[in-house]
Amino acid sequence: MSFTITKQGDVSIVEIDGQLIVGNRQELKQKMLEALEAGARKLLVDFTKTGYIDSSGLGVLVSLSKKIREQGGELRLAALNEDLRTLFELTKLDTLFQIADTREQALASF
């Protein structure tokens, strides 16, 4: 499980490799808040390498979304597999987040 943050233009891209669960959600939150404090206002979470998100992982994404919006930023999600997309639809979080099929589509949407 690891988190990587890269920049593409003015967008900070967060890649989650593995699972987003109770044991690592604070690490994700910390990294994203550090990027926000460093001036990032366009953040994209790429789920290409993510197999599973538990309820605490969803909770941290909701909390980050609120914080980023309060700071005048935008958070987008990309590349959710079928199971993750279903999870977001069942929890109605697909109405909270802008979700793109690919990283490229998400980048173009900013």
Helices and strands as residue ranges (DSSP letters): E 2-8, E 11-20, H 25-37, E 42-46, E 50-53, H 55-70, E 74-78, H 82-90, G 93-95, E 98-100, H 103-108
